[in-house]
């Protein structure tokens, strides 16, 4: 990395039932959290990562995720956003999320300082914070991952317009030809700029959003699986079952059973 990183925010967060909305979301920047108290899970589209005190996670840009907390041992963590970078493996292959441990409580004082500095905003705080977050991410990544450039300013307008449209309409039936017509852009141009900007094709991104929506509904509602397939935008229940099994390695009904069992175990923690 030849650019200093930019801190987007740094704050403390704690689970409270009244204002905790566990919905799948993503960011255009990298988000990092370090658990300070309680237990929970980081839910991704294809798996859940356990969250315990001292556990840290780095969520790369545009990765769908949400946090779930135990009610008996409410989750609390320090979270910060950092622009201009994402983590890759040592061969520079893309990653979605990586986990780390704050061994010997070395990172916690640095993150506490960042949170306090961000809240107080003294003179030249932006300079201090950008140096701090660059140092923190270097400590987290060294000898395990690479920090590679991911400047949000480099995303072409057409790619962002397409992503915004897909996020708003992913439950609707659509083809590349439909997208080309609606956005007045050549479909091959759409594929190229979306792949270059977000590492995925437009239609596979739609499929990912539909799967994330269906997984959320399986976890949080008692809707029949056929209803969930329709709500999430799948053409049929059989196609939904086929895609879900291929991507998640579980049937929708088994995923629901395991998710409910996991949620029950988490609340009993």
Phi, psi and omega in degrees: 000122179255002178246141172291141181283163180241124176281126179275318179193164173210126183203169173259144179225144181222140180293126169222127185305328187293325186235021180259114182247104185274077178242146180295135181206170176217170179230155176279354178241174177277137177243138182233136175228148174233120182286131180252332180209160171076185181224156179184200180217148166262113183269123173252179181291334185239359182191169176234136179254131180292142178242123180223161178307132183090350177279136174237151175224144174244118181255115182290163182303144173064024176262122180290134183197165170203161180253142175235140185238149167290144176278329181283327178234078189303139182286135172223141182203162169263134182227141175215152178252143182223126181263162175083004178209159168217164178265141173230165177284182187290347174260013178066023175279147184293147175234161173259304182221144172231149179252150176214166176243141175273080183296134177062019177058037184283325184278330187306313179298325179293318181289323175300317178298316180299315180299314181293319179295319180294323181287321184278329181050056176289179180304134177063025181297326180299319179296313180299313184293321179293323173296318182296313183291328175297317179294317181298313181293328176295318178296316181296318190274332194301139179068001181234315183224170174253142168268120181242152183298141174208073184274116182299334181292345181275354181285122180297151181301317182300322180293318180292321177299317179297314180298317179300320179294316180297320179297326182277336190233015187297339180281349182270154175293132179204152174234171176299325178295321176299314180298318179299318181291314184293319185266356179059042180226147179297137186295327179289327174295319179299314180299315185296310185289327179291317178298317180293324184276321189238002176070022183208163174273155180304316185287328176289327175296319176301316179299320178297317179295320179295319178295318179298319178296317181294322179294320177298316180293323178295324181283326195246355181229169175253017179302147174296153184298325176297320177297317180297318178302317181292315181300319184283349175106009179279146185291330181204161178293323181295320178292320177300312179301318182295312182292317181300313180297321181292323185271325187255346181067021175218154170285157177304319182293320179290322177300315179299315180300313182291323179295318179294321178295319179295317180297319179296316180295322180295319180289336179278349183292000000 
